[in-house]
Amino acid sequence: MGTESGPNSDYTRTWSPSGEIEFATLADGTPLRYLKAGSGETALIMLHTVRTQLDHFQLVIPKILHAFTVYAIDLPGMGWSDITPGASYTELALRRATVEFVEALDIKDLILAGESMGATVSLTASTELEDRVRGVVAFNPYDYPQGVSRANRVASIYVGGARLPVIGRLVTRMENKPVLGIVLRGGLFDGSKLPDHYLTELRRVGRRRGYPRVAREVYRNVESMIAARALYARVSVPVTLIYGDHDWSRPPEREATLALLRGARSISLPDTGHFAIALPSSPSHIPGTAEVAEQNRTLVKAFRSAGRPIMHMVRLYLPDGSNAELSRRAYLEAGNQLVCPGTSGAELLDELKPEATVFLDADVLMSGRPQQVGPAEWIMYKPRWGAFYATSLEDHLRSLSVDTVVICGCNFPNCPRTTIYEASERDFHIVFVPDATSGVYARGLDELRGIGAAIQDAEQFVSWLREKPLVGGPA
C-alpha cells in the first residue's frame, strides 16, 4: 500500500483546513481516501455509515483533536475513495479494507469507532487486529433486517427498490437531493439538524461515474452485516456499545447484540436517532460550561504531571428520582432524565478523562466508594450540591495529607460555591479558579475573598504549582 495526495477534498477542507488528506492504495490497487488530524497519543480510526463518507464526522473530529490522532476513512467506493468496477461492498470486503489500511500504515494502540455500518465493521475488524486495538466504540450497529429501510416510508420505498435485481439500477441512478435528504433525515431525531451543505456534498459524490452501483450494493449488503454478528463473540477488546433511544434497531435486537459482546458497556443517548452527526443540546446543559472545558483540561494536565491528587465529583440521578433533592424530584418523577447512570450526559467530558476508555462505574460510585481511574485520580459520587455532604471526600483527602483544595467546575452558584463553603468549614485552604468554572459572577468572587479563598485563573495557578508547591499538596 502506498499513500498519495488526491483531488476532490475541497469540501473537507472547509471544516478541517489543517488536516492531512491522503489516498492510501490497497493491495488491489483501489485508492482509499482518508483524513489524518490531531495530536493525541491514541489513534482513533473512524468508520462512517451507509451512503455517507468521512465528512459524516465533521462536527465531532474538531472537538477531539487534542485527545486523539484521528484517521477518518472513506470506505471503498464511497466518498472520494476510488470506485473499482465489479467490487464487493459486503461486510467482509469492508472489513478487509479496514484491516489492510491499519496494517499497512502500521497504526498501533488504536481505538476503532464507527457509526451504523461503520460500527459493525469496527467490531468485526477488531477480531483481526487484536494486538493493535485497545477498544471499540460502536454507535448504533447496523446488524438487523431491513437496515436503512426502517428510516421512514420514503426510505422503505426507495431503498427497497434499489435492492431489486433489475430495477435497482434505475432507482439509484434517479437519486436526487430531495429523496436523499428525506432518507437521511429519517436517521436523525431532529431532521432539521442535517446540514444542507453536507447533503449537497453527498449528492456531488453521488454523481460520480459508477456510484449508483456502489450505493445499490451498499444498500444490499445488510444481510452480510447481519451475518457478521456471528463474529461478535470473538471480540476480545473492551467495547462501548452506544445506542440512540430512537435508533432504527429495536430493544430486543439491541439486547441480543449486547449479549453477544461479552463484558461490553452499554450507553443510551436520549433524544438521538440512528445518526449522531448533529446532536441536540442536552436537557441538563449549563450555559458557559463548554467554554471553560479547555481551562479545566489545563488544570488536570498540570495536576497529573505534578503527581497531585485529582477528584472528579459527579452527580447521578436515578430514573425514578428517588435520590434527587426536592427541587428536582418532581421533574425526574415526571419521566425526565438528568445525568442518569449509563447515559452519555453523565460521563466526564472527554477533555478531562485520563484515558479515552474511562467510563463511570455507577455501581461502585453509588455505593459510596471512589472509582480510581489513574495513579492519583478518582471519581466520586455526591448526593447533593456540595462535594463533602454525605461523602467520604474529607477522609479521602486527609488520608492523602491534603490541606489545600483547588476548586473548579460547572455552575458556580450551585455545586462549586457550596463545595467551597464546605471546604472552608473543614479548615482546608482554598484556591478557586473562576476561568475554569461556569456561572461565575463578580459579587460571588468578592464573597469568596471574604472567607479567605485565593482567586487565580488557570494559567496563573499552573505556574504557581510548578514554581511554588503548596504545603501538604493541593487536590
C-alpha angles and dihedrals in degrees: 000000000000133000129227139163117256144188132256098058098113092110092051089051090061091069101022106037095161100040121112110245112196141162116230115199115224123217091264090055097258113143111225117200118219140169121223116194141148138048106242122130092236119073116225118199110200121200121191132216140249117318094359139091141215090293085072086087097049094118093048107042098062090055096055103041092105091058103038146029097232126211109187113185135204099219116231113298092002130104106353097331111121121273112229114199112247094007121155122240099188122130089262093054093048091046092051092050091051093048092047091049093053095045095045093051088042093229113178138179090031140157119220113216126178142159125224107323088011090055092055091048091048090055096047095041089055089065089064097039100047097137092051101042124081096179149339128234109197119189114197100333113225101228110120137087121285093014112189090008086081092065095090142310094285091050091050092054098039099042092039089055093045090057094056114109099238110011091045091079091058094044096056092044088057094054112132137178098264093051094044090047093053091049094049094043086059086069094057128077087220109032092197088071092074104106112234092216090057091049089051090053092050090053090048088056090045091061092061116118109267096013097114088064091048091052092047093050092047090051088050095049095080092101090058089050090054091048090052089069085083087073095054093087088060094058104113102173124086112280130201109198113199125188130182109229088236096045118141090246118090124236095253089051091051091049091050091052092048090051091055093052102070113219094000118158114231125209128181121210113210120226092009130128132198095295120056099188091114116026122190119239116281114255088231095048113139113209112245096020096105089050093060096046093098092054089049089051090051090055098047092047090053092048092049091050090050093046090239121152118263125198120193106198113201136184119218126185123203113229092248093052093235093136096043128111115251094258091063103027097091091049091055095040087057088065101264120137126225124176089329117185111265096025126110092240090064095056128097115264110267088238090063101044118107088215130016090235095059114116132168117268098213095188092056094042098047090049086066096252123126116244110225113218101165143014091280102006132100141171118219132187118230120197096206141021098287122070093221099049112108092341135110091237096115093049090047093051093045090052088057092049091243116161100163127058126198110206131198136138147101129347106358098208092061121030106008095045093047091048091051093055091045090052090049091052088055093051098248118150107244134216116181121197108203098182088058093051130073124224097029118159131188099246090052090056091050090051091051091052086053092062093047102262117151114231117210135153120238098262092046092052094046089054090048091050091052097045105032116027112207123245110265091006128269126258 
